[in-house]
Amino acid sequence: MSPPAPKPAPAARNPGPSWGFRFIRLADRVLPEPLYRPLRALGVWVSLALLPERRRHSRDYLRVVLGREPRLREVFRHFDEFSETLLLKLRLAEGRPHRASLAPGCEDFARFINEPEDALLGTFHFAHSDLIGFLYGGKRERRVHMVRLRVGNSHDIESLGRAYGRWISFIWVNEGENLLFALKDAIAAGGSLAMKCDRLEFSSKTEPFRFLGARRLFPFTLYHLAIIFGRPVFLCVGTPGSPGETVIHSTPRWAPDPAASRAANLASARAHFQGFLDLVERLLRQNPYWWFNYLPLNPEAPAAAAPVADFKSQISNLKSRGSAAPTVAAP
């Protein structure tokens, strides 16, 4: 008798009940803000009680960024900041007006917005950063392919995608298709490619960078793709501005130099990414609660990090659409 087939792993989900998003939307429609705001705060306290692992990761992160043991009310504020940003995404999906502005020093990104150039756009799980692709693509009718992790209740992102129409599409990293082919097809179809570059769970290429007092590992796949496909790179995060506004902070434009060696391009890319991390750290010193990774902080790199493997070996069959290529995880 053959052994029973293993049970499939449960689908990944965001925390909360299956009816949570519907309740948030309904309450937001019918309750006045003076009543609804205390109810949301109560929900945050319930989350703190029911999510001990995320609470621990929040406390560990705050201990690093604050340089001391965080108080309970500071852990609450970290959860509450995320909760309010989630509500903002659901409100935008309902059609609430919202605008984007550029922080000082973002002249390269301003030119990119107003010119018909496609790029690779990187961001973090940080404050309003989830909104950048929608505000850029949906408001300016520029196609954006978003590389995301699909979970059983990705209703906030999927609702935003429907709200911003045909200019937004998704490439789900965990749906079994050959991701490298999907990225190649998306780039060939035209449009910019947007992906998160802070979590290691789906990244095949990592490198160490200075961040929050240590050399920590971060995904670096974005720059390998830029070199392969000859695309420029912008790294951006969004922060709250005045009511109804997201302020976009962007790096200068980086593009691979076709006349330079691959090693020289990677060295230039590392300096570019480090500049972005320095920007993120400055913003976190202003508001540490904008860091929306309720996971272990990026690990410290070994004293001598191993050299980066040759990424070209993973794309040798890209030129031939019918050949099998190895699966490559995106950041």
C-alpha positions as CSV (number, residue, x, y, z in Angstrom):
1,M,0.0,0.0,0.0
2,S,1.4,3.3,-1.0
3,P,1.8,6.0,1.7
4,P,-0.9,8.7,1.8
5,A,0.0,11.8,-0.2
6,P,1.2,14.7,1.9
7,K,-1.2,17.4,2.7
8,P,-0.6,20.6,0.7
9,A,0.9,23.4,2.7
10,P,-1.7,26.0,3.8
11,A,-1.8,29.1,1.6
12,A,0.1,32.0,2.9
13,R,-2.1,34.7,4.4
14,N,-1.8,38.1,5.9
15,P,-2.9,38.1,9.6
16,G,-6.5,38.7,10.4
17,P,-9.9,37.0,9.8
18,S,-11.2,36.4,6.2
19,W,-13.8,39.1,6.7
20,G,-11.3,41.7,8.0
21,F,-11.0,43.8,4.9
22,R,-14.8,43.9,4.3
23,F,-15.3,45.0,7.9
24,I,-12.7,47.7,7.6
25,R,-14.3,49.1,4.4
26,L,-17.8,48.9,5.9
27,A,-16.8,50.6,9.1
28,D,-15.0,53.3,7.2
29,R,-18.1,54.1,5.2
30,V,-20.6,54.2,8.1
31,L,-18.7,55.4,11.2
32,P,-17.7,59.0,11.8
33,E,-13.9,59.4,12.3
34,P,-14.2,60.3,16.1
35,L,-15.8,56.9,16.7
36,Y,-13.9,54.9,14.1
37,R,-10.4,56.0,15.2
38,P,-10.7,54.6,18.7
39,L,-12.1,51.4,17.2
40,R,-9.1,51.1,15.0
41,A,-6.8,51.6,18.0
42,L,-8.6,48.8,19.8
43,G,-8.0,46.6,16.8
44,V,-4.3,47.4,17.0
45,W,-4.1,46.4,20.6
46,V,-5.9,43.1,19.7
47,S,-3.3,42.5,17.0
48,L,-0.5,43.1,19.5
49,A,-2.0,40.5,21.7
50,L,-2.7,37.9,19.0
51,L,0.6,38.2,17.0
52,P,3.4,37.5,19.4
53,E,6.0,36.7,16.7
54,R,5.4,39.9,14.8
55,R,5.3,41.8,18.1
56,R,8.7,40.3,19.0
57,H,10.2,41.3,15.6
58,S,8.8,44.8,15.9
59,R,10.5,45.1,19.4
60,D,13.8,43.7,18.0
61,Y,13.8,46.2,15.2
62,L,12.8,49.2,17.4
63,R,15.6,48.2,19.8
64,V,18.1,48.6,17.0
65,V,16.8,51.8,15.5
66,L,16.1,53.6,18.8
67,G,19.3,52.3,20.5
68,R,17.4,51.3,23.6
69,E,14.6,49.0,24.8
70,P,11.3,50.1,23.2
71,R,8.3,50.8,25.4
72,L,5.0,49.0,24.8
73,R,3.4,52.2,23.4
74,E,6.2,52.5,20.8
75,V,5.5,48.9,19.7
76,F,1.8,49.9,19.5
77,R,2.7,52.9,17.4
78,H,4.7,50.7,15.0
79,F,1.6,48.5,14.5
80,D,-0.7,51.5,14.3
81,E,1.3,53.2,11.6
82,F,1.0,50.1,9.4
83,S,-2.8,49.8,10.2
84,E,-3.4,53.4,9.1
85,T,-1.4,52.9,5.9
86,L,-3.5,49.8,5.1
87,L,-6.6,51.9,5.6
88,L,-5.3,54.5,3.2
89,K,-4.7,51.8,0.5
90,L,-8.3,50.6,0.9
91,R,-9.6,54.2,0.8
92,L,-7.7,54.8,-2.5
93,A,-9.1,51.6,-3.9
94,E,-12.6,53.0,-3.1
95,G,-11.8,56.1,-5.2
96,R,-10.6,58.6,-2.6
97,P,-8.5,61.4,-4.2
98,H,-4.8,61.3,-3.5
99,R,-1.8,63.0,-5.0
100,A,1.9,62.5,-5.2
101,S,4.7,65.1,-4.9
102,L,8.5,64.8,-5.2
103,A,10.9,65.5,-2.3
104,P,13.7,67.9,-3.0
105,G,16.6,66.4,-5.0
106,C,14.5,64.1,-7.1
107,E,15.1,65.9,-10.4
108,D,16.1,62.6,-12.2
109,F,12.8,61.0,-11.2
110,A,10.9,64.1,-12.3
111,R,12.4,63.8,-15.8
112,F,11.7,60.1,-15.8
113,I,8.0,60.8,-15.0
114,N,7.7,63.2,-17.9
115,E,9.6,61.2,-20.5
116,P,8.6,58.0,-22.3
117,E,11.4,55.9,-20.7
118,D,10.8,52.5,-19.0
119,A,12.9,51.5,-16.0
120,L,13.3,49.1,-13.2
121,L,11.7,50.5,-10.0
122,G,12.8,49.2,-6.6
123,T,11.3,50.0,-3.3
124,F,10.9,48.7,0.3
125,H,8.1,47.7,2.6
126,F,8.1,51.2,3.9
127,A,5.4,53.8,4.8
128,H,3.5,54.8,1.6
129,S,5.9,53.0,-0.8
130,D,3.1,50.5,-1.9
131,L,1.3,53.5,-3.5
132,I,4.2,54.7,-5.7
133,G,3.6,52.3,-8.6
134,F,-0.2,53.0,-8.6
135,L,0.2,56.8,-8.4
136,Y,2.9,56.7,-11.1
137,G,1.3,54.3,-13.5
138,G,-2.5,54.8,-12.9
139,K,-2.4,58.6,-12.8
140,R,0.0,59.1,-15.7
141,E,-1.1,56.2,-17.9
142,R,2.3,54.5,-17.8
143,R,2.3,50.7,-17.7
144,V,3.8,49.2,-14.5
145,H,4.4,45.5,-14.0
146,M,4.5,44.8,-10.2
147,V,6.5,41.8,-8.9
148,R,4.7,40.8,-5.7
149,L,4.1,37.9,-3.4
150,R,0.5,36.6,-3.7
151,V,-1.2,35.6,-0.4
152,G,-4.7,34.3,0.3
153,N,-5.9,37.8,1.2
154,S,-4.0,40.2,-1.0
155,H,-7.2,42.3,-1.2
156,D,-5.6,45.6,-0.6
157,I,-3.1,45.3,-3.5
158,E,-5.6,43.6,-5.8
159,S,-8.2,46.3,-5.1
160,L,-5.8,49.0,-5.9
161,G,-4.9,47.2,-9.1
162,R,-8.5,47.2,-10.2
163,A,-9.0,50.8,-9.2
164,Y,-6.0,52.0,-11.3
165,G,-7.1,50.0,-14.3
166,R,-5.3,48.6,-17.3
167,W,-2.0,50.3,-16.6
168,I,-1.2,48.1,-13.6
169,S,-0.4,44.3,-13.9
170,F,1.1,41.8,-11.4
171,I,3.8,39.2,-11.6
172,W,3.2,36.9,-8.6
173,V,6.5,35.4,-7.5
174,N,4.9,32.3,-5.8
175,E,2.6,31.1,-8.5
176,G,4.8,28.5,-10.1
177,E,5.6,30.1,-13.5
178,N,9.2,30.5,-14.6
179,L,9.8,34.0,-13.1
180,L,12.7,34.9,-15.3
181,F,10.6,34.3,-18.4
182,A,7.8,36.3,-16.9
183,L,10.1,39.2,-16.2
184,K,11.5,39.0,-19.8
185,D,8.0,38.9,-21.3
186,A,6.9,41.9,-19.2
187,I,9.9,44.0,-20.2
188,A,9.5,43.0,-23.9
189,A,5.8,44.1,-23.7
190,G,6.8,47.6,-22.6
191,G,6.5,49.3,-19.3
192,S,8.4,49.6,-16.1
193,L,9.0,46.8,-13.7
194,A,8.5,47.4,-10.0
195,M,9.7,45.1,-7.2
196,K,10.5,45.1,-3.5
197,C,14.2,45.0,-2.6
198,D,14.3,44.6,1.2
199,R,13.2,41.0,2.0
200,L,15.5,38.0,1.4
201,E,12.8,35.3,1.2
202,F,12.5,35.3,-2.6
203,S,15.9,36.7,-3.6
204,S,18.6,34.6,-5.3
205,K,21.2,37.3,-5.1
206,T,22.2,39.1,-1.9
207,E,25.0,41.4,-1.0
208,P,26.1,43.2,2.2
209,F,25.5,46.9,2.8
210,R,25.7,49.3,5.7
211,F,22.4,49.8,7.4
212,L,21.4,50.5,11.0
213,G,24.8,50.1,12.4
214,A,25.9,46.9,10.7
215,R,26.7,45.3,7.4
216,R,23.4,43.6,6.5
217,L,22.4,41.4,3.6
218,F,19.9,42.8,1.0
219,P,18.6,41.5,-2.3
220,F,20.6,42.7,-5.3
221,T,18.8,41.0,-8.2
222,L,17.4,44.3,-9.5
223,Y,20.8,45.4,-10.7
224,H,21.6,42.1,-12.3
225,L,18.4,42.4,-14.3
226,A,19.2,46.0,-15.2
227,I,22.6,44.9,-16.6
228,I,21.0,42.0,-18.5
229,F,18.2,44.0,-20.0
230,G,20.0,47.4,-20.3
231,R,17.4,49.3,-18.2
232,P,17.9,52.2,-15.9
233,V,17.1,51.9,-12.2
234,F,15.3,54.2,-9.7
235,L,14.9,53.3,-6.1
236,C,12.0,55.1,-4.3
237,V,10.1,55.2,-1.1
238,G,7.0,57.2,-0.2
239,T,6.2,59.0,3.1
240,P,3.1,60.8,4.3
241,G,2.9,64.4,3.4
242,S,0.0,66.8,4.0
243,P,-3.4,65.2,4.2
244,G,-4.2,63.3,0.9
245,E,-0.5,63.4,-0.2
246,T,2.4,61.0,-0.6
247,V,5.9,62.4,-0.9
248,I,8.2,60.3,-3.1
249,H,11.9,60.1,-2.3
250,S,14.0,58.8,-5.2
251,T,17.6,58.1,-5.9
252,P,19.3,59.6,-8.9
253,R,19.0,57.6,-12.1
254,W,21.4,54.7,-12.4
255,A,22.0,52.8,-15.7
256,P,24.5,50.2,-16.7
257,D,27.3,51.6,-18.9
258,P,27.5,49.4,-22.1
259,A,31.1,50.3,-22.5
260,A,32.1,49.3,-19.0
261,S,32.9,45.8,-17.8
262,R,30.3,43.9,-15.8
263,A,32.5,44.2,-12.7
264,A,32.6,48.0,-13.1
265,N,28.8,48.2,-13.5
266,L,28.2,46.1,-10.4
267,A,30.6,48.3,-8.4
268,S,28.7,51.3,-9.5
269,A,25.4,49.6,-8.7
270,R,26.6,48.8,-5.2
271,A,27.4,52.5,-4.6
272,H,23.9,53.4,-5.9
273,F,22.1,50.9,-3.6
274,Q,24.2,52.1,-0.6
275,G,23.1,55.6,-1.3
276,F,19.5,54.5,-1.2
277,L,20.0,52.7,2.1
278,D,21.5,55.9,3.5
279,L,18.4,57.7,2.4
280,V,16.1,55.1,4.0
281,E,18.1,55.3,7.3
282,R,17.8,59.1,7.4
283,L,14.0,58.8,7.0
284,L,13.8,56.2,9.7
285,R,15.7,58.5,12.1
286,Q,12.9,61.0,11.5
287,N,10.1,58.3,12.0
288,P,11.2,54.8,12.9
289,Y,7.7,53.5,12.6
290,W,7.7,53.6,8.8
291,W,9.6,50.3,8.6
292,F,6.9,47.8,7.7
293,N,8.9,44.5,7.9
294,Y,7.5,42.7,10.9
295,L,10.1,40.0,10.3
296,P,13.6,39.5,11.6
297,L,15.8,42.5,10.6
298,N,18.0,41.8,7.6
299,P,20.8,39.6,9.0
300,E,24.4,40.8,9.5
301,A,26.8,39.6,6.8
302,P,29.7,37.3,7.6
303,A,33.0,39.1,8.2
304,A,34.1,38.1,4.7
305,A,31.1,37.9,2.3
306,A,31.4,35.4,-0.5
307,P,31.8,36.9,-4.0
308,V,28.7,37.3,-6.0
309,A,28.0,34.3,-8.3
310,D,27.9,34.8,-12.1
311,F,24.3,35.7,-12.8
312,K,24.8,35.1,-16.5
313,S,24.7,31.4,-16.0
314,Q,21.1,31.7,-15.0
315,I,19.9,33.4,-18.2
316,S,21.8,31.6,-20.9
317,N,18.6,30.3,-22.4
318,L,16.6,33.6,-22.3
319,K,17.3,34.4,-25.9
320,S,15.5,31.2,-26.9
321,R,11.9,31.4,-25.6
322,G,11.4,27.6,-26.0
323,S,14.4,26.6,-23.9
324,A,14.1,25.9,-20.2
325,A,15.8,28.4,-17.9
326,P,16.3,28.0,-14.2
327,T,13.8,29.7,-11.9
328,V,15.1,32.9,-10.3
329,A,13.4,34.5,-7.4
330,A,12.8,38.2,-7.4
331,P,13.5,40.5,-4.5
